[in-house]
Amino acid sequence: MQLVLLSGAAGTGLARELAGRCELTVVAPTTRDSWADGLKRSPDVDAFLSDPAHEPTYGVARALEELAFGAAWQRAHDDEIALRIMRTELLHADFTMTTAVAALAERRGLPFTLLPLSDDRGEMRYVVTDEESGSRAVHHDEYRAALPVGESPEPQVVALTWSVTDQVVEAVQASEQTTVAVVGSDAVVRHAIDAIAKRVPEARFVDVTEAGVAEVLRAVTTPR
């Protein structure tokens, strides 16, 4: 069975459990990506590339904090920084995001295929207004870290050009009943669902946020 799981960091455990039960492709959203300290940051992709057996260490983050450098919402553990360094080098060597992630996934020995949603740079931002700085576009993760009180504005993905990759489209089209299992329902995931649906109108999306392995397999094989 070919199964596509659309998920950010919240689905890492489920992905590893599913990997032995089907031919799994994980699609990770990329609109939380950004460039930070000269490195390509991709938190949802890196959640699947990080080794869950290793206790995270924060040596580089602490050193940056001692220098009063970098935003708190961009704080990363050392393994993430290592992934950022290699990915950035590959991107500078004309790898696409998809091929860079494939190279990292091979080094990590992932038991599933990991695809970034897009090869294009696109960052989800919220327009906020305050008395001190007026209106400004705030990165999704910075906005979520601040957790402002009141109704949230509708986020926008800022990009010159942006589209779902052909590799993601092909994976969805080849999946069981053209069904995508989805973990999460925040703005990043909703945007990813809408973007895939535009490329693959026949795709069906099933929320498996609270599901176990058996429930996921049952959900994607249930006739439409």
Buried (B, 14 or more C-beta within 10 A) or exposed (E): EBBBBBBBBBBBEBBBEBBEEBBBBBBBBBBBBBEBBEBBBBBBBBBBBBEEEEEEEBEBBEEBEEEEEBEEBBBBBBBBBBBBEBBBEBBEEEBBBBBBBBBBBEEBEBEBBBBBBBBBBBBBBBEBEEEEEEEEBBBBBBBBBEEEEEEEBEBBBBBEEBBBBEBBBEBBBEBBEBBBBBBBEBBBBBBBBEBBBEBBEEBBBBBBBEBEBEEBBEBBEEEE
